[in-house]
Amino acid sequence: MLLAVLINFAVFGLTAGIYVSCFRDRDGNWSLNNGLQALRFFTLLSNLFCGLVSLLMGLALLGSVPRWLWLLKYLATHTVTVTLLTVLVFLGPSLGYSEMFRGRDLYLHLIGPVLAILSFCFLERIYPLSFSASLIGLIPVALYGLFYLYKVVLCPEGQRWEDFYGFNKTGKWPISFAAMLLGAFVICLLLRLLTRI
């Protein structure tokens, strides 16, 4: 249990430090706009969510962990697993793995998610994860996907984001969205399996 506490606190501390670094521009100057702009990315949002929940989990592990917090940790672990597998399966092959694992992205795309998976699936088996409960992992992916669709495709042209994930490449948004939900569903099954090994 001590190892789980240490990992949770490490995830919180490293994630917080990395987000602070997002407020620096290329010249090292403080930039509020840089930090806020970074919040567009599911990668950063998922890691921040996981970092905050990890802090709560680390504190709770010193006593007793309520089921709601344990489920929140599952949800956080699911979101960063989506980040990890999206990079490994989709973004890495198209943009290059060296680009995906450079600088702070090495933590956000790989180290942070792996720590969360190891901690939740192998060190925090406090409650059983039922199939129905595991499906809450679909919620953040669906919500972000719909918001991304709005910001990239549907909102007024002058306010749109660039399609930085390439999900609307050649207008194939419906296929990308379906693939995201299918991938999220598979991750639900995978994490549930890992908690039962």
Salt bridges, closest charged atoms under 4 A:
GLU99 OE1 - ARG102 NH1 3.05
GLU124 OE1 - LYS73 NZ 3.01
